[in-house]
Amino acid sequence: MNLRIPGPTPCPPEVLQAVGRQMVNHRGPAFRELIQRVTAGLKEVFRTENDVLTLTTSGTGGLEAAVANFFSPGDAVLVVVTGVFGRRWADVAAAYGLKVARLDLPVGDVPTPAQLGAALDANPDVRAVFITHNETSTGVMVDLPALAKVVKGAGKLLFVDAVSSLGCIPLETDAWGCDVVVTASQKGLMSPPGLAHVAVSPAAWEFYRQASLPRFYFDLGRHRDLLAKGETPWTPAVSALFGLDVALRQILGEGLDRVFERHRQLAELTRRELKALGFRLVARDESWASNSVTAAYVPEGVDAGALIRTVRSEFNVEIQGGQAELAGKIIRVAHMGYVSEPDMVEALGAIRAALSRVGTRT
Ligand SMILES: *Cc1c(COP(=O)(O)O)cnc(C)c1O
């Protein structure tokens, strides 16, 4: 199966082999070496000297940890909402009793620095700004360095959902001043699901010390203290870590710049071919179309569900449909993580062939 959904993404064979290894004592020397090597590799991919903590949970657990650790009830935050994942982070913050201001963008749009500045002016009490770097539901990536300047200029903490961007498109945690950055194992990091990774700046730790929201399983201070001894507070997903260890070596072996360039080229190829087939990008301007997942409206009269089913059953290619208001209107094709040109050529050929077979909507 050519798995072209935006997570979980395919794992390289060497990663799959590592995942099948026998367990180790998670309070022993073998695990200590493993978690220390993985953490060092993650820091290189995050481009940070900050703490990077590994939690056994999915990406949403990482987003929840980012909310639970740094605030007190009633604290105000500003969430930039470009789609499903921005909305999810806002929902998590609201569930924890934060006062949530939202900057809502129309589908396919990204915020300009001026829009973000105006939202901050209108909400001077917010303590932090939450931004989805790459909105997986609409296939758009924000200009994070430009937005980060606005956030830092206003003296707020910057929280970034990098779940579908880290390891796919450039992200400079330290150089751009990102305080809390969240990702997960099953997307750009081409590993099995089960791990979330959270980078925490010294300024964010300052917030942590003053925060009074309840925290336990996701208490990042506990994770930091135990990581110093090469352990995690609770039993970690050891197999996923075996896989991630190998995946990180492959990513860093290829070189981050080459990894980003490969994603850029495959995204370009995907957009070009889908447009030629009559699809229209959800991204309102191609300059901010995502390099890790392409979202596109199906051509007039084409049943998106039938297209996805035909691509799967006739061609063994798995693509994804739309979420929420985009359900039934779009397809999403991922070029994220372990992916090469032949994978995309095959997937796009399948979409082309299936398009001529599916009946039009009546
Ligand atoms: C996949 C994803 C998540 C996390 O999803 P989980 O299913 O909880 O791992 C969060 N944000 C973005 C942008 C994503 O693409």
The ligand as an SDF file (V2000), in Angstrom:
LIG
                    3D

 15 15  0  0  0  0  0  0  0  0999 V2000
   -1.4920   15.1170   13.2290 C   0  0  0  0  0  0  0  0  0  0  0  0
   -1.5030   16.4520   13.8250 C   0  0  0  0  0  0  0  0  0  0  0  0
   -1.6890   16.6430   15.2060 C   0  0  0  0  0  0  0  0  0  0  0  0
   -1.8120   15.5550   16.2300 C   0  0  0  0  0  0  0  0  0  0  0  0
   -2.6440   14.5380   15.9540 O   0  0  0  0  0  0  0  0  0  0  0  0
   -2.6030   13.1650   16.7940 P   0  0  0  0  0  0  0  0  0  0  0  0
   -3.5620   12.3350   16.0320 O   0  0  0  0  0  0  0  0  0  0  0  0
   -3.0320   13.4590   18.1550 O   0  0  0  0  0  0  0  0  0  0  0  0
   -1.1930   12.6710   16.7440 O   0  0  0  0  0  0  0  0  0  0  0  0
   -1.6430   17.9290   15.6950 C   0  0  0  0  0  0  0  0  0  0  0  0
   -1.4480   18.9770   14.8910 N   0  0  0  0  0  0  0  0  0  0  0  0
   -1.2550   18.8460   13.5660 C   0  0  0  0  0  0  0  0  0  0  0  0
   -0.9980   20.0540   12.7340 C   0  0  0  0  0  0  0  0  0  0  0  0
   -1.2950   17.5810   12.9900 C   0  0  0  0  0  0  0  0  0  0  0  0
   -1.0950   17.4320   11.6770 O   0  0  0  0  0  0  0  0  0  0  0  0
  1  2  1  0
  2  3  1  0
  2 14  2  0
  3  4  1  0
  3 10  2  0
  4  5  1  0
  5  6  1  0
  6  7  2  0
  6  8  1  0
  6  9  1  0
 10 11  1  0
 11 12  2  0
 12 13  1  0
 12 14  1  0
 14 15  1  0
M  END
$$$$
